[in-house]
Amino acid sequence: MSAVFGRAALRQVAGARSFSSSPAPQATLRELEMRIKSVGNIGKITKSMKMVAASRLARAQNSMKYAKAYGAANNAVFEQSEAAKSEAKVEKILYIVTSSDRGLCGGIHSSVAKAAKKDIEQGEGVGKEVTIVALGDKPKQQLVRGSVGNDVALSFNQIGRAVPTFNDALAIADKIESEGINFDKIKVVYNKFVTVISYEAAFIEIYSNKALAASPSFAAYEVEGDELSGDLASFSMANAIYAGLVEGYASEISARRNAMENASKNAEEMISKLQMSFNRMRQAAITNELVDIITGASAL
């Protein structure tokens, strides 16, 4: 009987041990050495990208100063003409979400995409016929995957490779008009450059030629026909696109510089931790070898 109870107890102990979790295997010295080298190479790449972004930031900021004049001119036109007080109803809104095709710059792309979605679902776009034009592959991907994906009618790529020019904005505006997209109002969503380390999503509002022609101050000039208001509205759209692209480009370069700086710091911290682990394991291996040598010598 005692033998039976003994075998049962052994089975219970064996079963308990089979369910125990084994400790995770530690990395070897060779694996730690390879890890340190790989993290070091990544750190070199991020430092190089940071230096490149820093060198391009001054040129981007300089271009942004000139581009802001275009946005200020647009604001002056619509403010002095009092287009917002026009009798024309705003039933169709065109959102032009400006960003780029490039990554490794933090949340610069999600910033404009979230701002556009919020304005469409909770702001001025509620109850209106909405059309979206995406400038850049990154904002297009986020908008298409979201709840407003069906509203994306047109997209452009090859954005953000260099400082945007007014000819680029003019070509985009011409393409939008050639597609026959109807709108009563345009809202250009872009990243506003606040400081070197911060940015925020902002809007540039443009009214259609109908709203401009029906505005109180514009009608006082007694201009015959819609040619002048149409040309002015088209030129204002190109101006706003240009201002949004250039300021968004400066924000992106600044964000990429900050992201690469943070990545370089993280790489340095990771290397120091891995180096400490490597030194401890190496010291333990040397100590074990010394213990074996001393033990063998004592046995002899």
C-alpha positions as semicolon CSV with decimal commas, in nm:
position;residue;x (nm);y (nm);z (nm)
1;M;0,000;0,000;0,000
2;S;0,281;0,240;0,083
3;A;0,440;0,167;-0,256
4;V;0,116;0,261;-0,432
5;F;0,093;0,589;-0,240
6;G;0,460;0,651;-0,315
7;R;0,409;0,608;-0,690
8;A;0,102;0,836;-0,679
9;A;0,299;1,104;-0,499
10;L;0,575;1,078;-0,758
11;R;0,321;1,120;-1,038
12;Q;0,181;1,433;-0,873
13;V;0,528;1,582;-0,833
14;A;0,615;1,502;-1,195
15;G;0,287;1,653;-1,314
16;A;0,345;1,968;-1,112
17;R;0,692;2,008;-1,257
18;S;0,566;1,961;-1,612
19;F;0,343;2,269;-1,578
20;S;0,614;2,494;-1,433
21;S;0,736;2,771;-1,661
22;S;1,102;2,753;-1,759
23;P;1,305;3,076;-1,749
24;A;1,365;3,250;-2,081
25;P;1,705;3,166;-2,231
26;Q;1,959;3,442;-2,195
27;A;2,138;3,584;-2,495
28;T;2,493;3,467;-2,549
29;L;2,793;3,697;-2,565
30;R;2,801;3,660;-2,942
31;E;2,434;3,756;-2,974
32;L;2,481;4,060;-2,750
33;E;2,781;4,168;-2,954
34;M;2,582;4,142;-3,278
35;R;2,295;4,335;-3,118
36;I;2,527;4,616;-3,009
37;K;2,671;4,642;-3,360
38;S;2,327;4,649;-3,526
39;V;2,195;4,918;-3,288
40;G;2,514;5,117;-3,345
41;N;2,461;5,104;-3,722
42;I;2,101;5,221;-3,679
43;G;2,224;5,507;-3,462
44;K;2,467;5,615;-3,735
45;I;2,185;5,619;-3,991
46;T;1,954;5,823;-3,768
47;K;2,232;6,073;-3,694
48;S;2,297;6,114;-4,066
49;M;1,926;6,165;-4,135
50;K;1,910;6,421;-3,854
51;M;2,201;6,618;-4,005
52;V;2,039;6,609;-4,350
53;A;1,706;6,731;-4,209
54;A;1,879;7,007;-4,012
55;S;2,057;7,129;-4,326
56;R;1,729;7,136;-4,521
57;L;1,531;7,302;-4,243
58;A;1,683;7,649;-4,296
59;R;1,589;7,646;-4,665
60;A;1,239;7,521;-4,585
61;Q;1,184;7,797;-4,328
62;N;1,306;8,059;-4,574
63;S;1,062;7,936;-4,839
64;M;0,784;7,927;-4,580
65;K;0,825;8,299;-4,509
66;Y;0,761;8,385;-4,873
67;A;0,474;8,136;-4,904
68;K;0,293;8,288;-4,606
69;A;0,251;8,605;-4,811
70;Y;0,033;8,410;-5,055
71;G;-0,190;8,288;-4,772
72;A;-0,212;8,640;-4,628
73;A;-0,317;8,775;-4,970
74;N;-0,597;8,518;-4,985
75;N;-0,721;8,615;-4,642
76;A;-0,720;8,983;-4,738
77;V;-0,925;8,916;-5,053
78;F;-1,199;8,720;-4,878
79;E;-1,205;8,939;-4,569
80;Q;-1,234;9,267;-4,764
81;S;-1,490;9,125;-5,004
82;E;-1,687;8,982;-4,709
83;A;-1,735;8,653;-4,892
84;A;-1,838;8,486;-4,567
85;K;-2,147;8,712;-4,563
86;S;-2,244;8,614;-4,914
87;E;-2,600;8,502;-4,980
88;A;-2,471;8,193;-5,161
89;K;-2,534;7,882;-4,951
90;V;-2,245;7,649;-4,865
91;E;-2,372;7,300;-4,947
92;K;-2,063;7,143;-5,104
93;I;-1,723;7,156;-4,931
94;L;-1,395;7,046;-5,086
95;Y;-1,123;6,940;-4,840
96;I;-0,766;6,951;-4,971
97;V;-0,552;6,757;-4,723
98;T;-0,186;6,844;-4,779
99;S;0,108;6,636;-4,660
100;S;0,366;6,417;-4,841
101;D;0,473;6,065;-4,942
102;R;0,761;6,028;-4,698
103;G;0,770;5,875;-4,352
104;L;0,999;5,874;-4,046
105;C;0,864;6,210;-3,930
106;G;0,640;6,130;-3,634
107;G;0,269;6,202;-3,650
108;I;0,289;6,473;-3,914
109;H;0,057;6,286;-4,154
110;S;-0,197;6,169;-3,897
111;S;-0,228;6,528;-3,773
112;V;-0,393;6,659;-4,092
113;A;-0,591;6,339;-4,148
114;K;-0,741;6,353;-3,798
115;A;-0,820;6,725;-3,833
116;A;-0,999;6,667;-4,164
117;K;-1,200;6,373;-4,026
118;K;-1,299;6,570;-3,716
119;D;-1,416;6,870;-3,918
120;I;-1,613;6,647;-4,156
121;E;-1,780;6,436;-3,887
122;Q;-1,818;6,692;-3,608
123;G;-1,755;7,036;-3,760
124;E;-1,859;7,229;-4,067
125;G;-1,883;6,921;-4,288
126;V;-2,181;6,774;-4,099
127;G;-2,481;6,752;-4,330
128;K;-2,284;6,882;-4,630
129;E;-2,173;6,714;-4,952
130;V;-1,804;6,650;-4,891
131;T;-1,526;6,582;-5,142
132;I;-1,166;6,512;-5,040
133;V;-0,846;6,564;-5,238
134;A;-0,534;6,412;-5,080
135;L;-0,191;6,560;-5,155
136;G;0,052;6,280;-5,071
137;D;0,032;5,903;-5,033
138;K;0,056;5,907;-4,652
139;P;-0,260;6,112;-4,583
140;K;-0,440;5,926;-4,861
141;Q;-0,375;5,591;-4,689
142;Q;-0,514;5,716;-4,358
143;L;-0,818;5,879;-4,515
144;V;-0,907;5,581;-4,734
145;R;-0,894;5,343;-4,437
146;G;-1,117;5,569;-4,226
147;S;-1,486;5,647;-4,223
148;V;-1,446;5,916;-4,492
149;G;-1,274;5,686;-4,743
150;N;-1,562;5,704;-4,991
151;D;-1,528;6,082;-5,008
152;V;-1,172;6,073;-5,148
153;A;-1,216;6,168;-5,513
154;L;-0,862;6,258;-5,617
155;S;-0,507;6,212;-5,491
156;F;-0,158;6,325;-5,586
157;N;0,179;6,164;-5,516
158;Q;0,544;6,264;-5,552
159;I;0,481;6,527;-5,284
160;G;0,752;6,631;-5,037
161;R;1,066;6,529;-5,225
162;A;1,176;6,893;-5,254
163;V;1,055;7,237;-5,155
164;P;0,717;7,286;-5,328
165;T;0,696;7,559;-5,591
166;F;0,405;7,770;-5,708
167;N;0,407;7,580;-6,038
168;D;0,339;7,259;-5,844
169;A;0,043;7,420;-5,670
170;L;-0,083;7,563;-6,000
171;A;-0,069;7,219;-6,164
172;I;-0,266;7,067;-5,874
173;A;-0,529;7,343;-5,893
174;D;-0,564;7,299;-6,269
175;K;-0,612;6,923;-6,227
176;I;-0,881;6,972;-5,964
177;E;-1,070;7,213;-6,189
178;S;-1,032;6,988;-6,495
179;E;-1,190;6,698;-6,301
180;G;-1,506;6,907;-6,268
181;I;-1,529;6,886;-5,888
182;N;-1,810;7,114;-5,774
183;F;-1,775;7,304;-5,448
184;D;-1,908;7,609;-5,269
185;K;-1,613;7,631;-5,033
186;I;-1,261;7,492;-5,007
187;K;-1,081;7,408;-4,684
188;V;-0,707;7,342;-4,722
189;V;-0,587;7,130;-4,428
190;Y;-0,215;7,165;-4,358
191;N;0,039;7,150;-4,075
192;K;0,105;7,497;-3,937
193;F;0,466;7,559;-3,834
194;V;0,452;7,683;-3,473
195;T;0,810;7,635;-3,350
196;V;1,104;7,415;-3,440
197;I;0,970;7,144;-3,210
198;S;0,594;7,185;-3,254
199;Y;0,326;7,207;-3,523
200;E;-0,052;7,194;-3,541
201;A;-0,318;7,126;-3,800
202;A;-0,478;7,440;-3,947
203;F;-0,725;7,541;-4,220
204;I;-0,718;7,790;-4,507
205;E;-1,069;7,871;-4,629
206;I;-1,147;7,967;-4,989
207;Y;-1,488;8,051;-5,130
208;S;-1,613;7,975;-5,480
209;N;-1,655;8,230;-5,755
210;K;-2,031;8,235;-5,689
211;A;-1,982;8,331;-5,326
212;L;-1,721;8,586;-5,425
213;A;-1,943;8,742;-5,692
214;A;-2,239;8,760;-5,452
215;S;-2,038;8,912;-5,167
216;P;-2,144;9,264;-5,062
217;S;-1,812;9,444;-5,116
218;F;-1,723;9,266;-5,440
219;A;-2,059;9,350;-5,595
220;A;-1,993;9,720;-5,529
221;Y;-1,735;9,723;-5,810
222;E;-2,011;9,644;-6,064
223;V;-1,801;9,394;-6,257
224;E;-1,990;9,240;-6,546
225;G;-1,970;8,863;-6,596
226;D;-1,814;8,591;-6,383
227;E;-1,474;8,590;-6,551
228;L;-1,304;8,811;-6,294
229;S;-1,451;8,630;-5,993
230;G;-1,374;8,291;-6,151
231;D;-1,012;8,382;-6,222
232;L;-0,971;8,527;-5,876
233;A;-1,117;8,215;-5,712
234;S;-0,888;7,987;-5,918
235;F;-0,582;8,196;-5,835
236;S;-0,680;8,198;-5,467
237;M;-0,704;7,817;-5,467
238;A;-0,353;7,788;-5,613
239;N;-0,226;8,040;-5,359
240;A;-0,377;7,848;-5,068
241;I;-0,244;7,514;-5,191
242;Y;0,103;7,662;-5,230
243;A;0,099;7,818;-4,882
244;G;-0,022;7,493;-4,725
245;L;0,231;7,277;-4,909
246;V;0,532;7,492;-4,822
247;E;0,444;7,541;-4,455
248;G;0,359;7,171;-4,425
249;Y;0,694;7,086;-4,582
250;A;0,878;7,297;-4,323
251;S;0,681;7,129;-4,044
252;E;0,765;6,787;-4,185
253;I;1,138;6,858;-4,207
254;S;1,135;6,987;-3,849
255;A;0,941;6,683;-3,728
256;R;1,180;6,447;-3,908
257;R;1,479;6,617;-3,747
258;N;1,322;6,580;-3,402
259;A;1,225;6,218;-3,467
260;M;1,576;6,126;-3,580
261;E;1,726;6,306;-3,279
262;N;1,504;6,105;-3,044
263;A;1,587;5,784;-3,230
264;S;1,960;5,855;-3,196
265;K;1,922;5,912;-2,821
266;N;1,726;5,589;-2,785
267;A;1,996;5,402;-2,975
268;E;2,266;5,539;-2,744
269;E;2,067;5,439;-2,435
270;M;2,007;5,090;-2,573
271;I;2,376;5,049;-2,656
272;S;2,476;5,147;-2,301
273;K;2,232;4,891;-2,152
274;L;2,346;4,615;-2,388
275;Q;2,711;4,699;-2,321
276;M;2,650;4,671;-1,947
277;S;2,485;4,330;-1,991
278;F;2,769;4,222;-2,217
279;N;3,032;4,326;-1,961
280;R;2,850;4,145;-1,680
281;M;2,818;3,822;-1,879
282;R;3,181;3,843;-1,988
283;Q;3,295;3,899;-1,629
284;A;3,082;3,604;-1,512
285;A;3,233;3,381;-1,782
286;I;3,586;3,482;-1,680
287;T;3,503;3,420;-1,312
288;N;3,365;3,073;-1,392
289;E;3,677;2,985;-1,590
290;L;3,898;3,098;-1,300
291;V;3,693;2,890;-1,055
292;D;3,733;2,583;-1,279
293;I;4,109;2,638;-1,306
294;I;4,153;2,686;-0,930
295;T;3,930;2,386;-0,854
296;G;4,126;2,166;-1,093
297;A;4,458;2,284;-0,953
298;S;4,340;2,213;-0,597
299;A;4,226;1,864;-0,696
300;L;4,572;1,787;-0,837
